[in-house]
């Protein structure tokens, strides 16, 4: 470059720099010059969010890899789950396909048994050095229940009357399993024989115009317990629910507990808590001593066992009774 051209370029650069400095000082916007306001302030409290998908097994949540749910993975799976949230029939068909594909791969790869896919929103405040990024605030957006194929086969056999009773499974040490009998009956409750119930007998809550309830008293130590109960209904979706009271106070939401027939094509015995796909209800017992648990419903429901656990994190993938 000749000296004359170099002097011209330097003159333009100097003029541009001086005019830009003038724009910054006066906070003016004279195109093509600018004070660049988007870069003029240090953002100290910018909130960052992201969507996260996780799988759920009986042992808890795990990172969900694309090859585990392909071709429905990542953003595509997240979008589909949101679209199907208000279409129970289509959602039930989709998760059965998803579960069957996962199961075929699982048998080769030794993955955990999948029973749900959850999407979370994670939020944190951007700080210098990415401080705090490892502990974002997390909120559940959606839970999509994926019935394990073995459980579906069992429920289908029970509904058809072809299933032999299962042997009870031992509950983890320290858990409380309550066998319900006639002494637990309140109004609208009576004993009922059922070959698939624990011990061949359950309690039937009548439902209809006559609300039924069960109350049992047991000694509990102070602390937190996952609450599950083994139930069976012969009615349609929206009637597969019960309500829980601890020492006379209603626990959980107005939707009640159970609510699984929208996610399952067969009616049979099942371990229930909050709706399928989300973690079991947690009971906070504030004092040592005797406590009363009451289940009530306006639907026709069979119940045979209550299970209060210190260690269970998710619903079981089987429907066998538990050994007290």
Rosetta blueprint (number, residue, H / E / L):
1 X L
2 X L
3 X H
4 X H
5 X H
6 X H
7 X H
8 X H
9 X H
10 X H
11 X H
12 X H
13 X H
14 X H
15 X H
16 X H
17 X H
18 X H
19 X H
20 X H
21 X H
22 X H
23 X H
24 X H
25 X H
26 X H
27 X L
28 X L
29 X L
30 X L
31 X L
32 X L
33 X L
34 X L
35 X L
36 X L
37 X H
38 X H
39 X H
40 X L
41 X L
42 X L
43 X L
44 X L
45 X L
46 X L
47 X E
48 X E
49 X E
50 X E
51 X E
52 X E
53 X E
54 X E
55 X E
56 X E
57 X E
58 X L
59 X L
60 X E
61 X E
62 X E
63 X E
64 X L
65 X L
66 X H
67 X H
68 X H
69 X H
70 X L
71 X L
72 X L
73 X L
74 X H
75 X H
76 X H
77 X H
78 X H
79 X H
80 X H
81 X H
82 X H
83 X H
84 X H
85 X L
86 X L
87 X L
88 X H
89 X H
90 X H
91 X H
92 X H
93 X H
94 X H
95 X H
96 X H
97 X H
98 X H
99 X H
100 X H
101 X H
102 X H
103 X H
104 X H
105 X H
106 X H
107 X H
108 X H
109 X H
110 X L
111 X L
112 X L
113 X L
114 X L
115 X L
116 X E
117 X E
118 X E
119 X E
120 X E
121 X E
122 X E
123 X E
124 X E
125 X E
126 X L
127 X L
128 X H
129 X H
130 X H
131 X L
132 X L
133 X L
134 X L
135 X L
136 X L
137 X E
138 X E
139 X E
140 X E
141 X E
142 X E
143 X E
144 X E
145 X E
146 X L
147 X L
148 X L
149 X H
150 X H
151 X H
152 X H
153 X H
154 X H
155 X H
156 X H
157 X H
158 X H
159 X H
160 X H
161 X L
162 X L
163 X L
164 X L
165 X L
166 X L
167 X L
168 X L
169 X E
170 X E
171 X L
172 X L
173 X L
174 X L
175 X L
176 X E
177 X E
178 X E
179 X E
180 X L
181 X L
182 X H
183 X H
184 X H
185 X E
186 X L
187 X L
188 X L
189 X E
190 X E
191 X E
192 X E
193 X E
194 X L
195 X L
196 X L
197 X L
198 X H
199 X H
200 X H
201 X E
202 X E
203 X E
204 X E
205 X E
206 X L
207 X E
208 X L
209 X L
210 X E
211 X L
212 X E
213 X E
214 X E
215 X E
216 X E
217 X E
218 X E
219 X E
220 X E
221 X L
222 X L
223 X E
224 X E
225 X E
226 X E
227 X E
228 X E
229 X E
230 X E
231 X E
232 X E
233 X E
234 X L
235 X L
236 X L
237 X L
238 X L
239 X L
240 X L
241 X E
242 X E
243 X E
244 X E
245 X E
246 X E
247 X L
248 X L
249 X E
250 X E
251 X E
252 X L
253 X L
254 X L
255 X L
256 X L
257 X E
258 X E
259 X L
260 X L
261 X L
262 X L
263 X L
264 X L
265 X L
266 X L
267 X L
268 X L
269 X L
270 X E
271 X E
272 X E
273 X L
274 X L
275 X L
276 X L
277 X L
278 X L
279 X L
280 X L
281 X E
282 X E
283 X E
284 X E
285 X E
286 X L
287 X L
288 X L
289 X E
290 X E
291 X E
292 X E
293 X E
294 X E
295 X E
296 X E
297 X E
298 X L
299 X L
300 X L
301 X E
302 X E
303 X E
304 X E
305 X E
306 X E
307 X E
308 X E
309 X E
310 X L
311 X L
312 X L
313 X L
314 X L
315 X L
316 X L
317 X L
318 X L
319 X L
320 X L
321 X L
322 X E
323 X E
324 X L
